[in-house]
Amino acid sequence: FSGVLAEDVLRALLELQDRLAATTAWAPGAGRNVTLQDVCYAPLNPAEPGVGDCAVSSVTQYFQNNSTRLALTATQEDGKDKGTVDWHDHLMYCVNSPLSFKDITALELSCMAAYGGP
């Protein structure tokens, strides 16, 4: 993996998303500051969405926008072969099975987004 799918780029994307999620803007018509959750699409919690409920489409959603999950590694054995699995393996699995609640690697991470959708 290289280019936009390099780990440092994914980490920078997570940081950018966090900054954008915390952004506020003055809405003169409303007479108050508005935030992402005021304007986002939150299909699973439309009444009172939090930032985590917003349906943000991003490759980092395969890790639930969580840098700790992105950094995980695990030892996996397949018969006589033994190796380490990491974010590359999880991403490849999720691209092929985006509705999975648990990948087949030793990481056993969900492919579902933080907001609960695919």
N, CA and C atoms as a LAMMPS dump frame, in Angstrom:
ITEM: TIMESTEP
0
ITEM: NUMBER OF ATOMS
354
ITEM: BOX BOUNDS ff ff ff
-5.0000000000000000e+02 5.0000000000000000e+02
-5.0000000000000000e+02 5.0000000000000000e+02
-5.0000000000000000e+02 5.0000000000000000e+02
ITEM: ATOMS id mol type element x y z
1 1 1 N 0.844 -1.18 0
2 1 2 C 0 0 0
3 1 3 C 0.886 1.239 0
4 2 1 N 0.5 2.195 -0.785
5 2 2 C 1.236 3.454 -0.812
6 2 3 C 0.263 4.57 -1.173
7 3 1 N 0.782 5.764 -1.327
8 3 2 C -0.065 6.887 -1.7
9 3 3 C -1.104 7.186 -0.642
10 4 1 N -2.368 7.304 -1.05
11 4 2 C -3.429 7.672 -0.11
12 4 3 C -3.753 6.562 0.879
13 5 1 N -3.281 5.348 0.627
14 5 2 C -3.521 4.25 1.562
15 5 3 C -2.296 3.923 2.415
16 6 1 N -1.427 4.884 2.591
17 6 2 C -0.292 4.715 3.498
18 6 3 C -0.779 5.027 4.916
19 7 1 N -0.2 4.357 5.898
20 7 2 C -0.658 4.534 7.274
21 7 3 C -0.558 5.983 7.747
22 8 1 N 0.515 6.672 7.393
23 8 2 C 0.635 8.066 7.842
24 8 3 C -0.443 8.957 7.226
25 9 1 N -0.86 8.656 6.018
26 9 2 C -1.937 9.422 5.379
27 9 3 C -3.267 9.127 6.082
28 10 1 N -3.513 7.87 6.431
29 10 2 C -4.741 7.519 7.145
30 10 3 C -4.781 8.186 8.517
31 11 1 N -3.647 8.253 9.183
32 11 2 C -3.589 8.937 10.492
33 11 3 C -3.851 10.44 10.339
34 12 1 N -3.289 11.033 9.305
35 12 2 C -3.539 12.459 9.056
36 12 3 C -5.014 12.69 8.727
37 13 1 N -5.613 11.771 7.991
38 13 2 C -7.033 11.876 7.673
39 13 3 C -7.884 11.801 8.942
40 14 1 N -7.526 10.898 9.861
41 14 2 C -8.246 10.813 11.139
42 14 3 C -8.154 12.126 11.914
43 15 1 N -6.971 12.719 11.945
44 15 2 C -6.794 14.002 12.641
45 15 3 C -7.62 15.109 11.984
46 16 1 N -7.617 15.136 10.659
47 16 2 C -8.401 16.145 9.937
48 16 3 C -9.896 15.964 10.219
49 17 1 N -10.362 14.745 10.191
50 17 2 C -11.775 14.471 10.469
51 17 3 C -12.148 14.905 11.885
52 18 1 N -11.272 14.666 12.834
53 18 2 C -11.535 15.096 14.221
54 18 3 C -11.635 16.621 14.304
55 19 1 N -10.733 17.313 13.616
56 19 2 C -10.777 18.786 13.625
57 19 3 C -12.053 19.302 12.964
58 20 1 N -12.427 18.698 11.835
59 20 2 C -13.647 19.122 11.15
60 20 3 C -14.892 18.838 11.995
61 21 1 N -14.904 17.706 12.683
62 21 2 C -16.049 17.354 13.53
63 21 3 C -16.206 18.323 14.695
64 22 1 N -15.121 18.938 15.122
65 22 2 C -15.162 19.877 16.249
66 22 3 C -15.397 21.323 15.8
67 23 1 N -15.483 21.548 14.504
68 23 2 C -15.653 22.895 13.971
69 23 3 C -17.05 23.432 14.263
70 24 1 N -17.114 24.705 14.569
71 24 2 C -18.399 25.385 14.741
72 24 3 C -18.438 26.584 13.802
73 25 1 N -19.637 26.996 13.47
74 25 2 C -19.816 28.181 12.625
75 25 3 C -21.033 28.951 13.113
76 26 1 N -20.925 30.258 13.097
77 26 2 C -22.033 31.108 13.526
78 26 3 C -23.107 31.107 12.436
79 27 1 N -24.34 30.805 12.838
80 27 2 C -25.48 30.827 11.916
81 27 3 C -26.38 31.981 12.317
82 28 1 N -26.285 33.109 11.621
83 28 2 C -27.071 34.285 11.999
84 28 3 C -28.574 34.011 12.064
85 29 1 N -29.087 33.219 11.129
86 29 2 C -30.518 32.918 11.125
87 29 3 C -30.966 32.162 12.358
88 30 1 N -30.094 31.289 12.86
89 30 2 C -30.411 30.515 14.062
90 30 3 C -30.017 31.271 15.327
91 31 1 N -29.15 32.271 15.165
92 31 2 C -28.694 33.042 16.316
93 31 3 C -27.794 32.251 17.244
94 32 1 N -27.075 31.279 16.681
95 32 2 C -26.195 30.443 17.495
96 32 3 C -25.123 29.789 16.632
97 33 1 N -24.147 29.198 17.307
98 33 2 C -23.157 28.392 16.604
99 33 3 C -23.783 27.06 16.229
100 34 1 N -23.447 26.579 15.044
101 34 2 C -23.892 25.254 14.623
102 34 3 C -22.671 24.353 14.487
103 35 1 N -22.908 23.065 14.63
104 35 2 C -21.842 22.072 14.558
105 35 3 C -22.202 21.019 13.523
106 36 1 N -21.315 20.082 13.319
107 36 2 C -21.557 19.007 12.368
108 36 3 C -22.847 18.267 12.689
109 37 1 N -23.071 17.948 13.947
110 37 2 C -24.272 17.173 14.271
111 37 3 C -25.569 17.933 14.02
112 38 1 N -25.486 19.253 13.898
113 38 2 C -26.671 20.042 13.554
114 38 3 C -27.067 19.882 12.091
115 39 1 N -26.118 19.541 11.243
116 39 2 C -26.384 19.509 9.804
117 39 3 C -26.128 18.152 9.147
118 40 1 N -25.634 17.185 9.89
119 40 2 C -25.245 15.92 9.273
120 40 3 C -26.436 14.976 9.075
121 41 1 N -26.232 13.999 8.218
122 41 2 C -27.182 12.909 8.011
123 41 3 C -26.835 11.828 9.027
124 42 1 N -27.762 11.532 9.918
125 42 2 C -27.553 10.533 10.975
126 42 3 C -28.706 9.531 10.925
127 43 1 N -28.632 8.55 10.025
128 43 2 C -29.77 7.659 9.79
129 43 3 C -30.19 6.81 10.984
130 44 1 N -29.272 6.496 11.879
131 44 2 C -29.614 5.629 13.009
132 44 3 C -29.959 6.397 14.275
133 45 1 N -29.793 7.719 14.246
134 45 2 C -30.149 8.542 15.398
135 45 3 C -30.497 9.959 14.892
136 46 1 N -31.553 10.082 14.104
137 46 2 C -31.853 11.387 13.511
138 46 3 C -32.387 12.426 14.502
139 47 1 N -32.966 12.007 15.607
140 47 2 C -33.578 12.949 16.546
141 47 3 C -32.544 13.776 17.299
142 48 1 N -31.527 13.137 17.845
143 48 2 C -30.499 13.836 18.626
144 48 3 C -29.12 13.269 18.297
145 49 1 N -28.629 13.528 17.1
146 49 2 C -27.349 12.925 16.722
147 49 3 C -26.156 13.54 17.445
148 50 1 N -25.207 12.688 17.778
149 50 2 C -23.895 13.126 18.224
150 50 3 C -22.979 13.063 17.017
151 51 1 N -21.776 13.551 17.142
152 51 2 C -20.845 13.531 16.013
153 51 3 C -20.627 12.101 15.517
154 52 1 N -20.552 11.132 16.426
155 52 2 C -20.342 9.742 16.044
156 52 3 C -21.501 9.125 15.298
157 53 1 N -22.66 9.773 15.318
158 53 2 C -23.839 9.273 14.609
159 53 3 C -23.892 9.741 13.16
160 54 1 N -23.072 10.699 12.801
161 54 2 C -23.083 11.263 11.454
162 54 3 C -22.517 10.262 10.451
163 55 1 N -23.221 10.094 9.345
164 55 2 C -22.801 9.151 8.304
165 55 3 C -21.707 9.794 7.455
166 56 1 N -20.478 9.638 7.884
167 56 2 C -19.322 10.173 7.172
168 56 3 C -18.694 9.033 6.381
169 57 1 N -18.638 9.186 5.069
170 57 2 C -18.049 8.152 4.22
171 57 3 C -16.552 8.391 4.104
172 58 1 N -15.787 7.463 4.646
173 58 2 C -14.337 7.588 4.64
174 58 3 C -13.727 6.202 4.825
175 59 1 N -12.57 5.985 4.261
176 59 2 C -11.879 4.707 4.44
177 59 3 C -11.586 4.449 5.919
178 60 1 N -11.452 5.504 6.699
179 60 2 C -11.169 5.333 8.127
180 60 3 C -12.362 4.768 8.893
181 61 1 N -13.544 4.758 8.283
182 61 2 C -14.709 4.159 8.932
183 61 3 C -14.532 2.645 9.087
184 62 1 N -13.712 2.028 8.263
185 62 2 C -13.431 0.589 8.441
186 62 3 C -12.734 0.327 9.776
187 63 1 N -12.238 1.386 10.404
188 63 2 C -11.596 1.307 11.721
189 63 3 C -12.389 2.113 12.748
190 64 1 N -13.646 2.423 12.407
191 64 2 C -14.553 3.206 13.254
192 64 3 C -13.923 4.547 13.65
193 65 1 N -13.136 5.111 12.744
194 65 2 C -12.449 6.394 12.968
195 65 3 C -11.618 6.374 14.245
196 66 1 N -10.993 5.252 14.525
197 66 2 C -10.272 5.048 15.775
198 66 3 C -8.809 4.723 15.463
199 67 1 N -7.897 5.603 15.866
200 67 2 C -6.478 5.392 15.569
201 67 3 C -5.899 4.188 16.305
202 68 1 N -6.46 3.827 17.45
203 68 2 C -5.99 2.648 18.182
204 68 3 C -6.27 1.384 17.377
205 69 1 N -7.442 1.316 16.764
206 69 2 C -7.772 0.154 15.928
207 69 3 C -6.906 0.112 14.688
208 70 1 N -6.595 1.268 14.134
209 70 2 C -5.719 1.334 12.966
210 70 3 C -4.327 0.788 13.3
211 71 1 N -3.872 0.976 14.521
212 71 2 C -2.528 0.563 14.935
213 71 3 C -2.437 -0.9 15.377
214 72 1 N -3.563 -1.577 15.522
215 72 2 C -3.538 -2.948 16.035
216 72 3 C -2.786 -3.907 15.122
217 73 1 N -2.114 -4.865 15.737
218 73 2 C -1.505 -5.996 15.032
219 73 3 C -1.825 -7.248 15.827
220 74 1 N -1.786 -8.385 15.169
221 74 2 C -2.03 -9.657 15.847
222 74 3 C -1.283 -10.76 15.115
223 75 1 N -0.918 -11.778 15.856
224 75 2 C -0.285 -12.952 15.263
225 75 3 C -1.38 -13.887 14.786
226 76 1 N -1.212 -14.386 13.572
227 76 2 C -2.214 -15.288 13.006
228 76 3 C -1.523 -16.505 12.422
229 77 1 N -2.097 -17.668 12.689
230 77 2 C -1.572 -18.917 12.141
231 77 3 C -2.568 -19.496 11.154
232 78 1 N -2.048 -19.983 10.059
233 78 2 C -2.864 -20.643 9.047
234 78 3 C -2.163 -21.948 8.706
235 79 1 N -2.53 -22.993 9.434
236 79 2 C -1.831 -24.264 9.267
237 79 3 C -0.424 -24.147 9.801
238 80 1 N 0.566 -24.345 8.925
239 80 2 C 1.967 -24.236 9.336
240 80 3 C 2.502 -22.816 9.238
241 81 1 N 1.802 -21.973 8.503
242 81 2 C 2.258 -20.601 8.315
243 81 3 C 1.824 -19.716 9.474
244 82 1 N 2.743 -18.86 9.919
245 82 2 C 2.473 -17.933 11.006
246 82 3 C 2.933 -16.55 10.564
247 83 1 N 2.127 -15.555 10.843
248 83 2 C 2.5 -14.203 10.439
249 83 3 C 1.763 -13.165 11.254
250 84 1 N 1.975 -11.922 10.916
251 84 2 C 1.346 -10.812 11.615
252 84 3 C 0.326 -10.171 10.69
253 85 1 N -0.857 -9.915 11.227
254 85 2 C -1.885 -9.196 10.475
255 85 3 C -2.002 -7.792 11.053
256 86 1 N -2.367 -6.859 10.199
257 86 2 C -2.502 -5.47 10.64
258 86 3 C -3.59 -4.784 9.822
259 87 1 N -3.541 -3.455 9.792
260 87 2 C -4.583 -2.685 9.13
261 87 3 C -4.719 -3.027 7.657
262 88 1 N -3.62 -3.411 6.993
263 88 2 C -3.687 -3.785 5.576
264 88 3 C -4.663 -4.941 5.373
265 89 1 N -4.511 -5.972 6.221
266 89 2 C -5.336 -7.174 6.102
267 89 3 C -6.808 -6.859 6.395
268 90 1 N -7.026 -6.05 7.422
269 90 2 C -8.393 -5.671 7.771
270 90 3 C -9.034 -4.87 6.635
271 91 1 N -8.315 -3.928 6.075
272 91 2 C -8.839 -3.11 4.991
273 91 3 C -9.183 -3.973 3.774
274 92 1 N -8.305 -4.879 3.411
275 92 2 C -8.564 -5.761 2.268
276 92 3 C -9.815 -6.607 2.498
277 93 1 N -9.966 -7.101 3.723
278 93 2 C -11.155 -7.896 4.04
279 93 3 C -12.407 -7.037 3.91
280 94 1 N -12.393 -5.841 4.489
281 94 2 C -13.567 -4.972 4.508
282 94 3 C -13.964 -4.479 3.125
283 95 1 N -12.999 -4.239 2.266
284 95 2 C -13.316 -3.81 0.904
285 95 3 C -14.133 -4.897 0.209
286 96 1 N -13.848 -6.141 0.521
287 96 2 C -14.562 -7.265 -0.084
288 96 3 C -15.813 -7.672 0.69
289 97 1 N -15.909 -7.324 1.968
290 97 2 C -17.054 -7.699 2.814
291 97 3 C -17.446 -6.531 3.715
292 98 1 N -17.923 -5.428 3.14
293 98 2 C -18.167 -4.223 3.935
294 98 3 C -19.267 -4.347 4.997
295 99 1 N -20.109 -5.364 4.913
296 99 2 C -21.191 -5.526 5.89
297 99 3 C -20.819 -6.45 7.043
298 100 1 N -19.56 -6.841 7.123
299 100 2 C -19.12 -7.771 8.157
300 100 3 C -18.992 -7.101 9.524
301 101 1 N -19.502 -7.789 10.551
302 101 2 C -19.361 -7.29 11.913
303 101 3 C -18.068 -7.769 12.56
304 102 1 N -17.362 -8.716 11.906
305 102 2 C -16.082 -9.196 12.431
306 102 3 C -15.302 -9.799 11.27
307 103 1 N -14.087 -9.266 11.045
308 103 2 C -13.293 -9.807 9.946
309 103 3 C -12.748 -11.188 10.311
310 104 1 N -12.175 -11.873 9.329
311 104 2 C -11.683 -13.23 9.566
312 104 3 C -10.215 -13.264 9.955
313 105 1 N -9.622 -12.102 10.195
314 105 2 C -8.24 -12.06 10.662
315 105 3 C -8.226 -12.219 12.184
316 106 1 N -7.053 -12.375 12.733
317 106 2 C -6.903 -12.464 14.188
318 106 3 C -7.24 -11.144 14.876
319 107 1 N -7.377 -10.066 14.124
320 107 2 C -7.776 -8.782 14.704
321 107 3 C -9.24 -8.797 15.131
322 108 1 N -10.056 -9.51 14.367
323 108 2 C -11.491 -9.64 14.633
324 108 3 C -12.194 -8.289 14.775
325 109 1 N -11.864 -7.359 13.895
326 109 2 C -12.473 -6.034 13.909
327 109 3 C -13.711 -5.996 13.018
328 110 1 N -14.619 -5.099 13.344
329 110 2 C -15.805 -4.885 12.532
330 110 3 C -15.46 -4.026 11.324
331 111 1 N -16.179 -4.241 10.238
332 111 2 C -16.052 -3.386 9.07
333 111 3 C -17.088 -2.275 9.07
334 112 1 N -18.021 -2.333 10.003
335 112 2 C -19.091 -1.342 10.06
336 112 3 C -18.552 0.004 10.539
337 113 1 N -19.164 1.068 10.058
338 113 2 C -18.741 2.421 10.403
339 113 3 C -19.102 2.768 11.835
340 114 1 N -18.506 3.804 12.362
341 114 2 C -18.758 4.25 13.734
342 114 3 C -20.228 4.565 13.958
343 115 1 N -20.917 5.064 12.932
344 115 2 C -22.322 5.41 13.086
345 115 3 C -23.247 4.2 12.998
346 116 1 N -22.699 3.022 12.716
347 116 2 C -23.471 1.782 12.71
348 116 3 C -23.829 1.251 11.348
349 117 1 N -23.577 1.996 10.303
350 117 2 C -23.885 1.551 8.95
351 117 3 C -22.654 1.024 8.241
352 118 1 N -22.858 0.56 7.004
353 118 2 C -21.71 0.044 6.235
354 118 3 C -20.855 1.151 5.658
